[in-house]
Amino acid sequence: MEKALLIRAEWDDEARVWFATSDDVPGLVAEADTAGALLVKLRTLIPELLDANGYPDAGDVPFELFSRRFDVTHRQPA
């Protein structure tokens, strides 16, 4: 596997978790309380899902994790 797999992570404010999906890794849906914990999960889940979907062995599996979180801040009047 030469090109890096694209993994998207977004913060779910209602559920209070980060969740990840990917078009490059069939069946990937993961969540965790922190972005760091999500990354740890992905390091295990990605190879497992690739194996389960019949992708050929490729050793290292590079992936890019793009995360997005929307927030609001407030300015104090001058």
C-alpha positions as CSV (number, residue, x, y, z in Angstrom):
1,M,0.0,0.0,0.0
2,E,1.8,3.1,-1.2
3,K,-0.4,6.1,-0.8
4,A,-1.5,7.2,2.6
5,L,-5.1,6.3,3.6
6,L,-7.3,9.3,4.4
7,I,-9.1,9.1,7.7
8,R,-11.5,11.8,8.8
9,A,-12.2,12.6,12.5
10,E,-14.8,15.0,13.8
11,W,-15.9,16.0,17.3
12,D,-19.5,15.1,18.2
13,D,-20.4,17.7,20.7
14,E,-23.6,16.0,21.6
15,A,-22.0,12.6,22.3
16,R,-18.8,14.2,23.6
17,V,-16.5,11.9,21.5
18,W,-14.2,12.0,18.5
19,F,-15.4,9.7,15.7
20,A,-13.5,8.6,12.6
21,T,-14.6,7.3,9.2
22,S,-12.9,6.6,5.9
23,D,-13.7,5.9,2.3
24,D,-10.3,4.2,2.0
25,V,-10.9,1.7,4.8
26,P,-14.2,-0.1,4.3
27,G,-16.2,-0.5,7.5
28,L,-14.1,1.9,9.6
29,V,-16.2,3.6,12.2
30,A,-14.4,4.4,15.5
31,E,-14.9,6.7,18.4
32,A,-13.0,7.8,21.5
33,D,-13.0,10.4,24.2
34,T,-9.9,12.1,23.0
35,A,-8.1,12.6,19.6
36,G,-5.1,10.8,21.1
37,A,-7.1,7.8,22.1
38,L,-8.8,7.7,18.7
39,L,-5.3,7.6,17.1
40,V,-4.4,4.6,19.2
41,K,-7.6,2.8,18.2
42,L,-7.0,3.5,14.5
43,R,-3.5,2.0,14.6
44,T,-5.2,-1.4,15.5
45,L,-8.4,-1.1,13.6
46,I,-7.0,-0.1,10.2
47,P,-4.9,-3.2,9.6
48,E,-7.6,-5.4,11.0
49,L,-10.2,-4.0,8.6
50,L,-7.9,-4.1,5.6
51,D,-7.2,-7.8,6.4
52,A,-10.9,-8.5,6.8
53,N,-11.6,-6.9,3.4
54,G,-9.0,-9.0,1.6
55,Y,-6.4,-6.2,0.9
56,P,-3.0,-7.8,0.2
57,D,-0.3,-7.7,2.9
58,A,1.7,-4.5,2.6
59,G,3.7,-4.2,5.8
60,D,3.4,-0.6,7.0
61,V,0.1,1.2,6.3
62,P,0.5,4.9,6.1
63,F,-2.6,7.0,7.0
64,E,-3.4,10.7,7.4
65,L,-5.8,11.7,10.1
66,F,-7.6,14.9,9.4
67,S,-9.5,16.2,12.4
68,R,-12.2,18.9,12.6
69,R,-13.9,20.5,15.5
70,F,-16.1,23.6,15.5
71,D,-16.2,25.9,18.5
72,V,-17.3,29.4,19.4
73,T,-15.5,32.0,21.4
74,H,-16.7,35.3,22.8
75,R,-15.1,38.7,22.7
76,Q,-15.5,41.0,25.6
77,P,-16.9,44.5,24.8
78,A,-14.2,47.2,24.8
